[in-house]
Amino acid sequence: MSAVEIQEAVRRLSRAEQETLRDWLENLLEDRLELKEGFKAEIEAGKKDIAEGRYRIRRP
């Protein structure tokens, strides 16, 4: 099935079916993401800062 055929098929879906497809696709893509080492290090540094009391609370 070509990309054009898929696009046409998606357009024929009901709004609810399109939203279900979007949710499924978002989950599929999210599952394929990898945490880069630099981002992992930032997360760990943030956790350490919080544990050591170095944080601020933002009030809306």
mmCIF file as Biopython writes it, N, C-alpha, C and O atoms, coordinates in Angstrom:
data_model
#
loop_
_atom_site.group_PDB
_atom_site.id
_atom_site.type_symbol
_atom_site.label_atom_id
_atom_site.label_alt_id
_atom_site.label_comp_id
_atom_site.label_asym_id
_atom_site.label_entity_id
_atom_site.label_seq_id
_atom_site.pdbx_PDB_ins_code
_atom_site.Cartn_x
_atom_site.Cartn_y
_atom_site.Cartn_z
_atom_site.occupancy
_atom_site.B_iso_or_equiv
_atom_site.auth_seq_id
_atom_site.auth_asym_id
_atom_site.pdbx_PDB_model_num
ATOM 1   N N  . MET A ? 1  ? 0.856   -1.171 0.000  1.0 0.0 1  A 1 
ATOM 2   C CA . MET A ? 1  ? 0.000   0.000  0.000  1.0 0.0 1  A 1 
ATOM 3   C C  . MET A ? 1  ? 0.900   1.231  0.000  1.0 0.0 1  A 1 
ATOM 4   O O  . MET A ? 1  ? 1.832   1.317  0.800  1.0 0.0 1  A 1 
ATOM 5   N N  . SER A ? 2  ? 0.633   2.171  -0.878 1.0 0.0 2  A 1 
ATOM 6   C CA . SER A ? 2  ? 1.457   3.378  -0.977 1.0 0.0 2  A 1 
ATOM 7   C C  . SER A ? 2  ? 1.034   4.411  0.072  1.0 0.0 2  A 1 
ATOM 8   O O  . SER A ? 2  ? -0.032  4.307  0.680  1.0 0.0 2  A 1 
ATOM 9   N N  . ALA A ? 3  ? 1.889   5.393  0.261  1.0 0.0 3  A 1 
ATOM 10  C CA . ALA A ? 3  ? 1.590   6.465  1.212  1.0 0.0 3  A 1 
ATOM 11  C C  . ALA A ? 3  ? 0.327   7.213  0.799  1.0 0.0 3  A 1 
ATOM 12  O O  . ALA A ? 3  ? -0.477  7.594  1.650  1.0 0.0 3  A 1 
ATOM 13  N N  . VAL A ? 4  ? 0.152   7.422  -0.487 1.0 0.0 4  A 1 
ATOM 14  C CA . VAL A ? 4  ? -1.036  8.129  -0.978 1.0 0.0 4  A 1 
ATOM 15  C C  . VAL A ? 4  ? -2.293  7.318  -0.663 1.0 0.0 4  A 1 
ATOM 16  O O  . VAL A ? 4  ? -3.307  7.878  -0.247 1.0 0.0 4  A 1 
ATOM 17  N N  . GLU A ? 5  ? -2.228  6.009  -0.859 1.0 0.0 5  A 1 
ATOM 18  C CA . GLU A ? 5  ? -3.380  5.150  -0.546 1.0 0.0 5  A 1 
ATOM 19  C C  . GLU A ? 5  ? -3.699  5.189  0.942  1.0 0.0 5  A 1 
ATOM 20  O O  . GLU A ? 5  ? -4.865  5.215  1.334  1.0 0.0 5  A 1 
ATOM 21  N N  . ILE A ? 6  ? -2.668  5.193  1.759  1.0 0.0 6  A 1 
ATOM 22  C CA . ILE A ? 6  ? -2.871  5.247  3.211  1.0 0.0 6  A 1 
ATOM 23  C C  . ILE A ? 6  ? -3.514  6.576  3.595  1.0 0.0 6  A 1 
ATOM 24  O O  . ILE A ? 6  ? -4.449  6.610  4.394  1.0 0.0 6  A 1 
ATOM 25  N N  . GLN A ? 7  ? -3.010  7.671  3.025  1.0 0.0 7  A 1 
ATOM 26  C CA . GLN A ? 7  ? -3.582  8.984  3.321  1.0 0.0 7  A 1 
ATOM 27  C C  . GLN A ? 7  ? -5.053  9.046  2.931  1.0 0.0 7  A 1 
ATOM 28  O O  . GLN A ? 7  ? -5.876  9.577  3.676  1.0 0.0 7  A 1 
ATOM 29  N N  . GLU A ? 8  ? -5.378  8.512  1.782  1.0 0.0 8  A 1 
ATOM 30  C CA . GLU A ? 8  ? -6.770  8.508  1.331  1.0 0.0 8  A 1 
ATOM 31  C C  . GLU A ? 8  ? -7.634  7.656  2.263  1.0 0.0 8  A 1 
ATOM 32  O O  . GLU A ? 8  ? -8.757  8.038  2.592  1.0 0.0 8  A 1 
ATOM 33  N N  . ALA A ? 9  ? -7.112  6.509  2.687  1.0 0.0 9  A 1 
ATOM 34  C CA . ALA A ? 9  ? -7.860  5.645  3.589  1.0 0.0 9  A 1 
ATOM 35  C C  . ALA A ? 9  ? -8.098  6.330  4.931  1.0 0.0 9  A 1 
ATOM 36  O O  . ALA A ? 9  ? -9.176  6.208  5.512  1.0 0.0 9  A 1 
ATOM 37  N N  . VAL A ? 10 ? -7.100  7.045  5.419  1.0 0.0 10 A 1 
ATOM 38  C CA . VAL A ? 10 ? -7.232  7.748  6.694  1.0 0.0 10 A 1 
ATOM 39  C C  . VAL A ? 10 ? -8.287  8.845  6.588  1.0 0.0 10 A 1 
ATOM 40  O O  . VAL A ? 10 ? -9.062  9.057  7.521  1.0 0.0 10 A 1 
ATOM 41  N N  . ARG A ? 11 ? -8.317  9.532  5.466  1.0 0.0 11 A 1 
ATOM 42  C CA . ARG A ? 11 ? -9.329  10.582 5.268  1.0 0.0 11 A 1 
ATOM 43  C C  . ARG A ? 11 ? -10.747 10.014 5.298  1.0 0.0 11 A 1 
ATOM 44  O O  . ARG A ? 11 ? -11.683 10.712 5.685  1.0 0.0 11 A 1 
ATOM 45  N N  . ARG A ? 12 ? -10.912 8.771  4.898  1.0 0.0 12 A 1 
ATOM 46  C CA . ARG A ? 12 ? -12.246 8.156  4.875  1.0 0.0 12 A 1 
ATOM 47  C C  . ARG A ? 12 ? -12.689 7.657  6.254  1.0 0.0 12 A 1 
ATOM 48  O O  . ARG A ? 12 ? -13.860 7.329  6.445  1.0 0.0 12 A 1 
ATOM 49  N N  . LEU A ? 13 ? -11.772 7.598  7.200  1.0 0.0 13 A 1 
ATOM 50  C CA . LEU A ? 13 ? -12.129 7.147  8.545  1.0 0.0 13 A 1 
ATOM 51  C C  . LEU A ? 13 ? -12.989 8.196  9.237  1.0 0.0 13 A 1 
ATOM 52  O O  . LEU A ? 13 ? -12.924 9.384  8.921  1.0 0.0 13 A 1 
ATOM 53  N N  . SER A ? 14 ? -13.789 7.738  10.179 1.0 0.0 14 A 1 
ATOM 54  C CA . SER A ? 14 ? -14.548 8.687  11.000 1.0 0.0 14 A 1 
ATOM 55  C C  . SER A ? 14 ? -13.575 9.433  11.909 1.0 0.0 14 A 1 
ATOM 56  O O  . SER A ? 14 ? -12.429 9.021  12.083 1.0 0.0 14 A 1 
ATOM 57  N N  . ARG A ? 15 ? -14.044 10.520 12.476 1.0 0.0 15 A 1 
ATOM 58  C CA . ARG A ? 15 ? -13.186 11.301 13.378 1.0 0.0 15 A 1 
ATOM 59  C C  . ARG A ? 15 ? -12.711 10.441 14.546 1.0 0.0 15 A 1 
ATOM 60  O O  . ARG A ? 15 ? -11.542 10.503 14.928 1.0 0.0 15 A 1 
ATOM 61  N N  . ALA A ? 16 ? -13.600 9.649  15.108 1.0 0.0 16 A 1 
ATOM 62  C CA . ALA A ? 16 ? -13.229 8.787  16.238 1.0 0.0 16 A 1 
ATOM 63  C C  . ALA A ? 16 ? -12.161 7.773  15.813 1.0 0.0 16 A 1 
ATOM 64  O O  . ALA A ? 16 ? -11.228 7.496  16.567 1.0 0.0 16 A 1 
ATOM 65  N N  . GLU A ? 17 ? -12.301 7.231  14.621 1.0 0.0 17 A 1 
ATOM 66  C CA . GLU A ? 17 ? -11.314 6.268  14.128 1.0 0.0 17 A 1 
ATOM 67  C C  . GLU A ? 17 ? -9.969  6.956  13.872 1.0 0.0 17 A 1 
ATOM 68  O O  . GLU A ? 17 ? -8.915  6.378  14.137 1.0 0.0 17 A 1 
ATOM 69  N N  . GLN A ? 18 ? -10.006 8.186  13.359 1.0 0.0 18 A 1 
ATOM 70  C CA . GLN A ? 18 ? -8.773  8.934  13.141 1.0 0.0 18 A 1 
ATOM 71  C C  . GLN A ? 18 ? -8.077  9.223  14.469 1.0 0.0 18 A 1 
ATOM 72  O O  . GLN A ? 18 ? -6.853  9.134  14.562 1.0 0.0 18 A 1 
ATOM 73  N N  . GLU A ? 19 ? -8.848  9.567  15.489 1.0 0.0 19 A 1 
ATOM 74  C CA . GLU A ? 19 ? -8.256  9.834  16.802 1.0 0.0 19 A 1 
ATOM 75  C C  . GLU A ? 19 ? -7.661  8.573  17.404 1.0 0.0 19 A 1 
ATOM 76  O O  . GLU A ? 19 ? -6.600  8.622  18.025 1.0 0.0 19 A 1 
ATOM 77  N N  . THR A ? 20 ? -8.331  7.452  17.226 1.0 0.0 20 A 1 
ATOM 78  C CA . THR A ? 20 ? -7.801  6.171  17.702 1.0 0.0 20 A 1 
ATOM 79  C C  . THR A ? 20 ? -6.500  5.846  16.981 1.0 0.0 20 A 1 
ATOM 80  O O  . THR A ? 20 ? -5.533  5.399  17.598 1.0 0.0 20 A 1 
ATOM 81  N N  . LEU A ? 21 ? -6.482  6.074  15.667 1.0 0.0 21 A 1 
ATOM 82  C CA . LEU A ? 21 ? -5.277  5.846  14.879 1.0 0.0 21 A 1 
ATOM 83  C C  . LEU A ? 21 ? -4.150  6.765  15.339 1.0 0.0 21 A 1 
ATOM 84  O O  . LEU A ? 21 ? -3.007  6.323  15.463 1.0 0.0 21 A 1 
ATOM 85  N N  . ARG A ? 22 ? -4.456  8.039  15.593 1.0 0.0 22 A 1 
ATOM 86  C CA . ARG A ? 22 ? -3.455  8.989  16.074 1.0 0.0 22 A 1 
ATOM 87  C C  . ARG A ? 22 ? -2.854  8.516  17.397 1.0 0.0 22 A 1 
ATOM 88  O O  . ARG A ? 22 ? -1.636  8.531  17.570 1.0 0.0 22 A 1 
ATOM 89  N N  . ASP A ? 23 ? -3.711  8.098  18.327 1.0 0.0 23 A 1 
ATOM 90  C CA . ASP A ? 23 ? -3.219  7.623  19.620 1.0 0.0 23 A 1 
ATOM 91  C C  . ASP A ? 23 ? -2.295  6.426  19.441 1.0 0.0 23 A 1 
ATOM 92  O O  . ASP A ? 23 ? -1.241  6.340  20.071 1.0 0.0 23 A 1 
ATOM 93  N N  . TRP A ? 24 ? -2.701  5.508  18.579 1.0 0.0 24 A 1 
ATOM 94  C CA . TRP A ? 24 ? -1.897  4.310  18.323 1.0 0.0 24 A 1 
ATOM 95  C C  . TRP A ? 24 ? -0.552  4.704  17.722 1.0 0.0 24 A 1 
ATOM 96  O O  . TRP A ? 24 ? 0.490   4.195  18.136 1.0 0.0 24 A 1 
ATOM 97  N N  . LEU A ? 25 ? -0.573  5.606  16.750 1.0 0.0 25 A 1 
ATOM 98  C CA . LEU A ? 25 ? 0.656   6.031  16.089 1.0 0.0 25 A 1 
ATOM 99  C C  . LEU A ? 25 ? 1.577   6.774  17.056 1.0 0.0 25 A 1 
ATOM 100 O O  . LEU A ? 25 ? 2.790   6.566  17.034 1.0 0.0 25 A 1 
ATOM 101 N N  . GLU A ? 26 ? 1.018   7.632  17.899 1.0 0.0 26 A 1 
ATOM 102 C CA . GLU A ? 26 ? 1.830   8.333  18.898 1.0 0.0 26 A 1 
ATOM 103 C C  . GLU A ? 26 ? 2.504   7.332  19.836 1.0 0.0 26 A 1 
ATOM 104 O O  . GLU A ? 26 ? 3.682   7.482  20.161 1.0 0.0 26 A 1 
ATOM 105 N N  . ASN A ? 27 ? 1.770   6.325  20.265 1.0 0.0 27 A 1 
ATOM 106 C CA . ASN A ? 27 ? 2.350   5.305  21.148 1.0 0.0 27 A 1 
ATOM 107 C C  . ASN A ? 27 ? 3.438   4.515  20.434 1.0 0.0 27 A 1 
ATOM 108 O O  . ASN A ? 27 ? 4.475   4.214  21.026 1.0 0.0 27 A 1 
ATOM 109 N N  . LEU A ? 28 ? 3.213   4.181  19.181 1.0 0.0 28 A 1 
ATOM 110 C CA . LEU A ? 28 ? 4.205   3.447  18.398 1.0 0.0 28 A 1 
ATOM 111 C C  . LEU A ? 28 ? 5.496   4.254  18.288 1.0 0.0 28 A 1 
ATOM 112 O O  . LEU A ? 28 ? 6.584   3.727  18.518 1.0 0.0 28 A 1 
ATOM 113 N N  . LEU A ? 29 ? 5.373   5.522  17.938 1.0 0.0 29 A 1 
ATOM 114 C CA . LEU A ? 29 ? 6.554   6.369  17.786 1.0 0.0 29 A 1 
ATOM 115 C C  . LEU A ? 29 ? 7.249   6.611  19.118 1.0 0.0 29 A 1 
ATOM 116 O O  . LEU A ? 29 ? 8.478   6.626  19.184 1.0 0.0 29 A 1 
ATOM 117 N N  . GLU A ? 30 ? 6.473   6.799  20.173 1.0 0.0 30 A 1 
ATOM 118 C CA . GLU A ? 30 ? 7.066   7.010  21.492 1.0 0.0 30 A 1 
ATOM 119 C C  . GLU A ? 30 ? 7.860   5.791  21.940 1.0 0.0 30 A 1 
ATOM 120 O O  . GLU A ? 30 ? 8.929   5.925  22.537 1.0 0.0 30 A 1 
ATOM 121 N N  . ASP A ? 31 ? 7.338   4.604  21.651 1.0 0.0 31 A 1 
ATOM 122 C CA . ASP A ? 31 ? 8.035   3.377  22.036 1.0 0.0 31 A 1 
ATOM 123 C C  . ASP A ? 31 ? 9.374   3.241  21.314 1.0 0.0 31 A 1 
ATOM 124 O O  . ASP A ? 31 ? 10.276  2.564  21.809 1.0 0.0 31 A 1 
ATOM 125 N N  . ARG A ? 32 ? 9.512   3.871  20.158 1.0 0.0 32 A 1 
ATOM 126 C CA . ARG A ? 32 ? 10.751  3.770  19.381 1.0 0.0 32 A 1 
ATOM 127 C C  . ARG A ? 32 ? 11.795  4.807  19.789 1.0 0.0 32 A 1 
ATOM 128 O O  . ARG A ? 32 ? 12.951  4.717  19.375 1.0 0.0 32 A 1 
ATOM 129 N N  . LEU A ? 33 ? 11.396  5.789  20.597 1.0 0.0 33 A 1 
ATOM 130 C CA . LEU A ? 33 ? 12.348  6.804  21.026 1.0 0.0 33 A 1 
ATOM 131 C C  . LEU A ? 33 ? 13.365  6.210  21.993 1.0 0.0 33 A 1 
ATOM 132 O O  . LEU A ? 33 ? 13.047  5.327  22.789 1.0 0.0 33 A 1 
ATOM 133 N N  . GLU A ? 34 ? 14.553  6.696  21.910 1.0 0.0 34 A 1 
ATOM 134 C CA . GLU A ? 34 ? 15.592  6.259  22.827 1.0 0.0 34 A 1 
ATOM 135 C C  . GLU A ? 34 ? 16.024  7.448  23.672 1.0 0.0 34 A 1 
ATOM 136 O O  . GLU A ? 34 ? 16.117  8.573  23.181 1.0 0.0 34 A 1 
ATOM 137 N N  . LEU A ? 35 ? 16.281  7.189  24.923 1.0 0.0 35 A 1 
ATOM 138 C CA . LEU A ? 35 ? 16.829  8.250  25.771 1.0 0.0 35 A 1 
ATOM 139 C C  . LEU A ? 35 ? 18.318  8.369  25.478 1.0 0.0 35 A 1 
ATOM 140 O O  . LEU A ? 35 ? 19.075  7.411  25.638 1.0 0.0 35 A 1 
ATOM 141 N N  . LYS A ? 36 ? 18.719  9.536  25.054 1.0 0.0 36 A 1 
ATOM 142 C CA . LYS A ? 36 ? 20.133  9.779  24.771 1.0 0.0 36 A 1 
ATOM 143 C C  . LYS A ? 36 ? 20.882  9.905  26.095 1.0 0.0 36 A 1 
ATOM 144 O O  . LYS A ? 36 ? 20.306  10.305 27.107 1.0 0.0 36 A 1 
ATOM 145 N N  . GLU A ? 37 ? 22.148  9.567  26.080 1.0 0.0 37 A 1 
ATOM 146 C CA . GLU A ? 37 ? 22.946  9.585  27.308 1.0 0.0 37 A 1 
ATOM 147 C C  . GLU A ? 37 ? 22.967  10.968 27.947 1.0 0.0 37 A 1 
ATOM 148 O O  . GLU A ? 37 ? 22.909  11.082 29.172 1.0 0.0 37 A 1 
ATOM 149 N N  . GLY A ? 38 ? 23.048  12.012 27.143 1.0 0.0 38 A 1 
ATOM 150 C CA . GLY A ? 38 ? 23.067  13.364 27.698 1.0 0.0 38 A 1 
ATOM 151 C C  . GLY A ? 38 ? 21.776  13.695 28.424 1.0 0.0 38 A 1 
ATOM 152 O O  . GLY A ? 38 ? 21.792  14.334 29.476 1.0 0.0 38 A 1 
ATOM 153 N N  . PHE A ? 39 ? 20.654  13.256 27.858 1.0 0.0 39 A 1 
ATOM 154 C CA . PHE A ? 39 ? 19.370  13.510 28.489 1.0 0.0 39 A 1 
ATOM 155 C C  . PHE A ? 39 ? 19.242  12.708 29.779 1.0 0.0 39 A 1 
ATOM 156 O O  . PHE A ? 39 ? 18.711  13.207 30.771 1.0 0.0 39 A 1 
ATOM 157 N N  . LYS A ? 40 ? 19.724  11.473 29.769 1.0 0.0 40 A 1 
ATOM 158 C CA . LYS A ? 40 ? 19.716  10.665 30.987 1.0 0.0 40 A 1 
ATOM 159 C C  . LYS A ? 40 ? 20.522  11.356 32.083 1.0 0.0 40 A 1 
ATOM 160 O O  . LYS A ? 40 ? 20.115  11.363 33.244 1.0 0.0 40 A 1 
ATOM 161 N N  . ALA A ? 41 ? 21.665  11.937 31.717 1.0 0.0 41 A 1 
ATOM 162 C CA . ALA A ? 41 ? 22.512  12.630 32.693 1.0 0.0 41 A 1 
ATOM 163 C C  . ALA A ? 41 ? 21.791  13.849 33.256 1.0 0.0 41 A 1 
ATOM 164 O O  . ALA A ? 41 ? 21.893  14.136 34.449 1.0 0.0 41 A 1 
ATOM 165 N N  . GLU A ? 42 ? 21.061  14.568 32.401 1.0 0.0 42 A 1 
ATOM 166 C CA . GLU A ? 42 ? 20.304  15.730 32.878 1.0 0.0 42 A 1 
ATOM 167 C C  . GLU A ? 42 ? 19.213  15.306 33.861 1.0 0.0 42 A 1 
ATOM 168 O O  . GLU A ? 42 ? 18.979  15.985 34.861 1.0 0.0 42 A 1 
ATOM 169 N N  . ILE A ? 43 ? 18.553  14.196 33.581 1.0 0.0 43 A 1 
ATOM 170 C CA . ILE A ? 43 ? 17.516  13.689 34.485 1.0 0.0 43 A 1 
ATOM 171 C C  . ILE A ? 43 ? 18.131  13.356 35.842 1.0 0.0 43 A 1 
ATOM 172 O O  . ILE A ? 43 ? 17.596  13.731 36.885 1.0 0.0 43 A 1 
ATOM 173 N N  . GLU A ? 44 ? 19.253  12.652 35.819 1.0 0.0 44 A 1 
ATOM 174 C CA . GLU A ? 44 ? 19.902  12.275 37.070 1.0 0.0 44 A 1 
ATOM 175 C C  . GLU A ? 44 ? 20.381  13.507 37.838 1.0 0.0 44 A 1 
ATOM 176 O O  . GLU A ? 44 ? 20.267  13.553 39.063 1.0 0.0 44 A 1 
ATOM 177 N N  . ALA A ? 45 ? 20.914  14.502 37.132 1.0 0.0 45 A 1 
ATOM 178 C CA . ALA A ? 45 ? 21.358  15.731 37.793 1.0 0.0 45 A 1 
ATOM 179 C C  . ALA A ? 45 ? 20.170  16.448 38.419 1.0 0.0 45 A 1 
ATOM 180 O O  . ALA A ? 45 ? 20.279  16.980 39.523 1.0 0.0 45 A 1 
ATOM 181 N N  . GLY A ? 46 ? 19.043  16.466 37.726 1.0 0.0 46 A 1 
ATOM 182 C CA . GLY A ? 46 ? 17.834  17.084 38.267 1.0 0.0 46 A 1 
ATOM 183 C C  . GLY A ? 46 ? 17.345  16.374 39.516 1.0 0.0 46 A 1 
ATOM 184 O O  . GLY A ? 46 ? 16.948  17.015 40.489 1.0 0.0 46 A 1 
ATOM 185 N N  . LYS A ? 47 ? 17.375  15.052 39.485 1.0 0.0 47 A 1 
ATOM 186 C CA . LYS A ? 47 ? 16.966  14.275 40.668 1.0 0.0 47 A 1 
ATOM 187 C C  . LYS A ? 47 ? 17.874  14.591 41.853 1.0 0.0 47 A 1 
ATOM 188 O O  . LYS A ? 47 ? 17.411  14.731 42.985 1.0 0.0 47 A 1 
ATOM 189 N N  . LYS A ? 48 ? 19.172  14.702 41.576 1.0 0.0 48 A 1 
ATOM 190 C CA . LYS A ? 48 ? 20.132  15.006 42.636 1.0 0.0 48 A 1 
ATOM 191 C C  . LYS A ? 48 ? 19.867  16.397 43.206 1.0 0.0 48 A 1 
ATOM 192 O O  . LYS A ? 48 ? 19.866  16.579 44.424 1.0 0.0 48 A 1 
ATOM 193 N N  . ASP A ? 49 ? 19.641  17.378 42.331 1.0 0.0 49 A 1 
ATOM 194 C CA . ASP A ? 49 ? 19.341  18.737 42.781 1.0 0.0 49 A 1 
ATOM 195 C C  . ASP A ? 49 ? 18.109  18.753 43.686 1.0 0.0 49 A 1 
ATOM 196 O O  . ASP A ? 49 ? 18.116  19.402 44.732 1.0 0.0 49 A 1 
ATOM 197 N N  . ILE A ? 50 ? 17.069  18.052 43.293 1.0 0.0 50 A 1 
ATOM 198 C CA . ILE A ? 50 ? 15.842  18.000 44.100 1.0 0.0 50 A 1 
ATOM 199 C C  . ILE A ? 50 ? 16.121  17.355 45.445 1.0 0.0 50 A 1 
ATOM 200 O O  . ILE A ? 50 ? 15.691  17.859 46.482 1.0 0.0 50 A 1 
ATOM 201 N N  . ALA A ? 51 ? 16.844  16.238 45.428 1.0 0.0 51 A 1 
ATOM 202 C CA . ALA A ? 51 ? 17.154  15.533 46.674 1.0 0.0 51 A 1 
ATOM 203 C C  . ALA A ? 51 ? 17.967  16.404 47.624 1.0 0.0 51 A 1 
ATOM 204 O O  . ALA A ? 51 ? 17.846  16.286 48.843 1.0 0.0 51 A 1 
ATOM 205 N N  . GLU A ? 52 ? 18.796  17.279 47.061 1.0 0.0 52 A 1 
ATOM 206 C CA . GLU A ? 52 ? 19.641  18.145 47.878 1.0 0.0 52 A 1 
ATOM 207 C C  . GLU A ? 52 ? 19.005  19.503 48.153 1.0 0.0 52 A 1 
ATOM 208 O O  . GLU A ? 52 ? 19.645  20.391 48.716 1.0 0.0 52 A 1 
ATOM 209 N N  . GLY A ? 53 ? 17.754  19.661 47.757 1.0 0.0 53 A 1 
ATOM 210 C CA . GLY A ? 53 ? 17.025  20.877 48.075 1.0 0.0 53 A 1 
ATOM 211 C C  . GLY A ? 53 ? 17.262  22.042 47.127 1.0 0.0 53 A 1 
ATOM 212 O O  . GLY A ? 53 ? 16.847  23.162 47.424 1.0 0.0 53 A 1 
ATOM 213 N N  . ARG A ? 54 ? 17.907  21.812 46.015 1.0 0.0 54 A 1 
ATOM 214 C CA . ARG A ? 54 ? 18.168  22.887 45.049 1.0 0.0 54 A 1 
ATOM 215 C C  . ARG A ? 54 ? 17.079  22.886 43.972 1.0 0.0 54 A 1 
ATOM 216 O O  . ARG A ? 54 ? 17.237  22.313 42.894 1.0 0.0 54 A 1 
ATOM 217 N N  . TYR A ? 55 ? 15.991  23.537 44.302 1.0 0.0 55 A 1 
ATOM 218 C CA . TYR A ? 55 ? 14.892  23.657 43.361 1.0 0.0 55 A 1 
ATOM 219 C C  . TYR A ? 55 ? 14.052  24.857 43.759 1.0 0.0 55 A 1 
ATOM 220 O O  . TYR A ? 55 ? 14.191  25.390 44.860 1.0 0.0 55 A 1 
ATOM 221 N N  . ARG A ? 56 ? 13.185  25.275 42.859 1.0 0.0 56 A 1 
ATOM 222 C CA . ARG A ? 56 ? 12.241  26.354 43.174 1.0 0.0 56 A 1 
ATOM 223 C C  . ARG A ? 56 ? 10.862  25.931 42.681 1.0 0.0 56 A 1 
ATOM 224 O O  . ARG A ? 56 ? 10.726  25.173 41.721 1.0 0.0 56 A 1 
ATOM 225 N N  . ILE A ? 57 ? 9.873   26.431 43.348 1.0 0.0 57 A 1 
ATOM 226 C CA . ILE A ? 57 ? 8.500   26.109 43.003 1.0 0.0 57 A 1 
ATOM 227 C C  . ILE A ? 57 ? 7.914   27.295 42.263 1.0 0.0 57 A 1 
ATOM 228 O O  . ILE A ? 57 ? 7.962   28.427 42.745 1.0 0.0 57 A 1 
ATOM 229 N N  . ARG A ? 58 ? 7.365   27.033 41.100 1.0 0.0 58 A 1 
ATOM 230 C CA . ARG A ? 58 ? 6.732   28.088 40.298 1.0 0.0 58 A 1 
ATOM 231 C C  . ARG A ? 58 ? 5.235   28.046 40.529 1.0 0.0 58 A 1 
ATOM 232 O O  . ARG A ? 58 ? 4.582   27.021 40.333 1.0 0.0 58 A 1 
ATOM 233 N N  . ARG A ? 59 ? 4.719   29.159 40.939 1.0 0.0 59 A 1 
ATOM 234 C CA . ARG A ? 59 ? 3.267   29.260 41.172 1.0 0.0 59 A 1 
ATOM 235 C C  . ARG A ? 59 ? 2.642   29.992 39.998 1.0 0.0 59 A 1 
ATOM 236 O O  . ARG A ? 59 ? 3.143   31.041 39.592 1.0 0.0 59 A 1 
ATOM 237 N N  . PRO A ? 60 ? 1.561   29.463 39.445 1.0 0.0 60 A 1 
ATOM 238 C CA . PRO A ? 60 ? 0.889   30.142 38.325 1.0 0.0 60 A 1 
ATOM 239 C C  . PRO A ? 60 ? 0.211   31.428 38.753 1.0 0.0 60 A 1 
ATOM 240 O O  . PRO A ? 60 ? -0.395  32.111 37.926 1.0 0.0 60 A 1 
#
